[in-house]
Amino acid sequence: MTDHIKTDLTDRILTITIARPDRKNALTQAMYGVMADAINGANSDKAIRAIVITGEGDMFTAGNDLTDFASIEARESGEPPVTRFLNAIRDAEKPLIAAVNGPAIGVGLTMLLHCDIAYAAASANLRAPFVQLGLVPEAGSSMLLPRMVGRSMANDILLAGRILSAEEALACGLVSRVVADGEVLESALQTARKIAASAPGAVLKSKALLNMNRAEIADQMRAEGTVFAAQLQSPEFAEAAAAFAQKRAPVFED
């Protein structure tokens, strides 16, 4: 368990808050596990009609905690919590709404591809610096992002590490609304309340119809996961993690 994930159930809305502001809401395996359990549990809980994910403070999430990920090979075998989380957001039966209250880095961006609705604070920015960290895209982003924003923009984001402003994210469809700083969570909750007040069966069936390509996405995620796991053991990621810890630019050899 971890105290860095907070959950609240009010008005039939489950709010999941990434609460590690001292580390820019960087995600550990333990945090992924708690979020996965909460989302999976909501599938069969009739008291929950919508889920909102947000961050504490002025950051949505800085992405993966690199120190935590660098030691992932030393853990017990089985499906890593990060994989359980990614599968959970892909397969979530209840509407999933993101309230992007600040910068969204790495998985902070790619999880939005699985959210049904995403709102961003005006000062938020989004980026996916996987290759800069010696890693590869995850969460199905190598397939979903080109489909959403076009091949050239996806390459700019995933290969060149382009940083998107909230307005740019809105223009290319990564978020559906930009709101004033400090208002993004309440805006997301207002929308969640509208959904929660709607006919629950119709909502679930509509979401299922809108997400009929889950098997295709799951195949892509498995392919990404295999390469991602190999890169975690690579000299490139080792150099990126060391450079991050030493606060220097990484030097990648051929």
C-alpha positions in Angstrom: 0.0 0.0 0.0 1.0 3.6 -0.3 -0.2 6.9 1.1 0.7 8.6 -2.2 -2.7 7.7 -3.8 -5.8 9.2 -2.3 -9.3 8.0 -3.2 -12.7 9.6 -2.4 -16.2 8.4 -3.3 -18.7 11.3 -3.3 -21.8 11.7 -5.4 -21.2 8.3 -7.1 -17.9 9.6 -8.4 -14.6 7.9 -7.5 -11.8 10.5 -7.4 -8.3 9.2 -7.6 -5.6 11.7 -6.6 -1.9 11.2 -7.3 -0.5 12.7 -4.1 3.2 12.9 -4.1 3.8 16.6 -4.7 7.3 16.6 -3.1 8.4 14.3 -6.0 6.3 16.0 -8.6 3.7 13.2 -8.3 6.2 10.7 -9.9 4.7 7.2 -9.9 6.1 4.2 -8.3 5.0 0.6 -8.7 3.2 0.7 -5.4 1.2 3.7 -6.6 0.3 2.0 -9.9 -0.9 -1.0 -7.9 -3.3 1.1 -5.8 -4.7 2.9 -8.8 -5.2 -0.4 -10.7 -7.0 -1.9 -7.8 -9.3 1.1 -7.4 -10.2 1.2 -11.1 -10.7 -2.5 -11.4 -12.8 -2.5 -8.2 -15.0 0.3 -9.7 -16.1 -2.0 -12.6 -18.3 -4.1 -10.3 -19.2 -1.4 -7.7 -22.7 0.0 -8.5 -22.1 2.9 -6.1 -19.5 4.2 -8.6 -20.7 5.7 -11.9 -17.7 7.7 -13.0 -14.0 8.0 -12.2 -11.9 11.2 -12.1 -8.1 11.1 -12.0 -6.1 14.2 -11.0 -2.9 15.2 -9.3 -2.2 17.1 -6.0 -0.6 20.5 -6.1 0.5 22.1 -9.4 1.5 18.8 -11.1 -0.5 16.1 -12.8 2.4 13.6 -12.8 6.0 13.7 -13.7 5.6 10.1 -15.0 7.6 7.1 -13.7 9.9 7.4 -10.7 13.1 6.4 -12.5 14.8 5.1 -9.4 11.9 2.9 -8.7 11.8 1.6 -12.2 15.5 1.0 -12.3 15.1 -1.6 -9.6 12.1 -3.3 -11.1 14.0 -6.4 -12.1 14.7 -7.2 -8.4 11.0 -7.6 -7.6 8.9 -10.7 -7.6 7.9 -12.2 -10.9 4.4 -11.7 -12.3 2.5 -8.8 -13.9 4.1 -5.5 -12.8 1.7 -3.0 -11.2 2.3 -0.6 -14.0 1.0 -3.1 -16.5 -2.1 -3.8 -14.3 -2.7 0.0 -14.2 -2.4 0.4 -18.0 -4.7 -2.6 -18.5 -7.1 -1.2 -16.0 -7.5 2.2 -17.7 -7.8 0.5 -21.1 -10.5 -1.9 -19.9 -12.3 0.5 -17.4 -16.1 0.0 -17.7 -17.0 3.2 -16.0 -16.3 6.6 -17.7 -12.8 7.8 -16.9 -12.2 11.5 -16.7 -8.8 13.2 -16.4 -8.4 16.5 -14.6 -4.9 17.5 -15.8 -4.1 20.2 -13.2 -0.5 20.7 -14.3 2.4 19.2 -16.3 1.7 15.7 -17.6 4.8 13.8 -18.5 5.3 10.3 -19.9 2.4 8.2 -18.7 0.8 11.4 -17.6 0.3 12.0 -21.4 -0.3 8.5 -22.6 -2.9 7.6 -20.0 -5.1 10.4 -21.5 -5.4 8.2 -24.6 -7.5 5.8 -22.5 -9.5 8.4 -20.7 -13.0 9.1 -22.1 -12.7 12.8 -21.3 -9.7 15.0 -20.4 -9.7 18.6 -19.2 -6.5 20.6 -18.8 -5.5 23.6 -16.7 -4.4 26.5 -18.9 -0.9 26.4 -17.6 -0.5 22.6 -18.1 1.9 21.1 -20.6 2.2 17.6 -21.9 5.2 15.6 -23.2 6.4 12.0 -23.6 10.2 11.9 -23.3 10.5 8.1 -23.6 13.4 8.0 -26.1 15.2 10.7 -24.2 15.2 8.3 -21.2 16.3 5.3 -23.2 12.8 3.9 -23.3 10.0 3.4 -25.9 6.4 4.4 -26.0 3.9 2.6 -23.8 0.1 2.4 -23.1 -0.6 1.7 -26.8 0.6 5.2 -27.6 2.6 4.0 -30.6 -0.7 3.2 -32.2 -3.2 5.4 -30.6 -1.3 8.7 -30.8 -0.7 8.7 -34.6 -4.4 7.9 -35.0 -5.4 10.8 -32.8 -3.0 13.5 -33.8 -1.5 12.3 -37.1 1.7 10.6 -37.9 3.9 13.7 -38.1 2.7 15.2 -34.8 3.0 11.8 -33.1 6.6 11.5 -34.2 7.3 15.0 -33.0 5.9 14.1 -29.6 7.3 10.5 -29.2 10.6 10.8 -31.1 11.6 14.5 -30.6 10.0 15.0 -27.2 7.9 18.0 -28.3 6.2 19.8 -25.4 2.6 20.6 -26.0 0.9 23.5 -24.3 -2.7 23.0 -23.1 -4.0 24.8 -26.1 -2.0 22.7 -28.5 -3.2 19.5 -26.7 -6.8 20.8 -27.2 -6.2 21.6 -30.9 -4.9 18.0 -31.6 -7.6 16.3 -29.5 -5.6 15.1 -26.5 -7.8 17.1 -24.2 -11.4 18.2 -24.8 -11.4 21.4 -22.8 -8.9 23.9 -21.3 -10.0 25.7 -18.1 -8.5 28.3 -15.8 -5.9 27.1 -13.4 -7.5 25.9 -10.1 -10.8 25.1 -11.8 -9.9 21.9 -13.7 -10.9 19.4 -11.0 -14.2 21.1 -10.4 -14.9 21.2 -14.1 -14.1 17.5 -14.4 -16.3 16.7 -11.4 -19.2 18.7 -12.8 -19.0 16.6 -16.0 -18.7 13.4 -13.9 -21.9 14.4 -12.0 -23.8 14.8 -15.3 -22.7 11.3 -16.3 -23.5 9.9 -12.9 -27.0 11.3 -13.2 -27.6 9.7 -16.6 -29.0 6.2 -17.2 -26.2 4.0 -15.9 -26.9 1.1 -18.3 -27.0 3.4 -21.3 -23.7 5.0 -20.2 -21.9 1.6 -19.8 -23.2 0.3 -23.2 -22.3 3.6 -24.9 -18.8 3.5 -23.6 -18.5 -0.2 -24.6 -19.5 0.7 -28.1 -17.0 3.5 -28.3 -14.2 1.2 -27.2 -14.8 -1.9 -29.4 -11.1 -1.9 -30.5 -9.7 -2.9 -27.1 -8.3 -6.2 -28.4 -6.3 -4.4 -31.0 -5.0 -2.0 -28.4 -4.1 -4.8 -26.1 -2.0 -6.5 -28.8 -0.1 -3.3 -29.4 0.4 -2.8 -25.6 1.8 -6.2 -25.3 4.3 -5.6 -28.1 5.3 -2.3 -26.5 5.6 -3.9 -23.1 8.1 -6.5 -24.4 10.4 -3.9 -25.9 9.9 -1.5 -22.9 11.0 -4.3 -20.5 14.1 -5.0 -22.6 15.0 -1.3 -22.6 14.7 -1.2 -18.8 17.7 -3.6 -18.8 19.6 -1.7 -21.4 22.8 0.4 -21.0 20.8 3.3 -22.5 18.3 3.3 -19.7 21.0 2.8 -17.1 22.8 5.9 -18.5 19.5 7.9 -18.5 18.7 6.9 -14.9 22.3 7.7 -13.7 22.2 11.1 -15.5 18.9 11.9 -14.0 20.2 11.1 -10.5 23.4 13.1 -11.1 21.4 16.0 -12.7 23.4 16.0 -15.9 22.6 15.3 -19.6 22.8 11.7 -20.6 25.5 10.6 -23.0 24.3 7.7 -25.3 26.9 5.6 -27.1 26.3 3.8 -30.4 
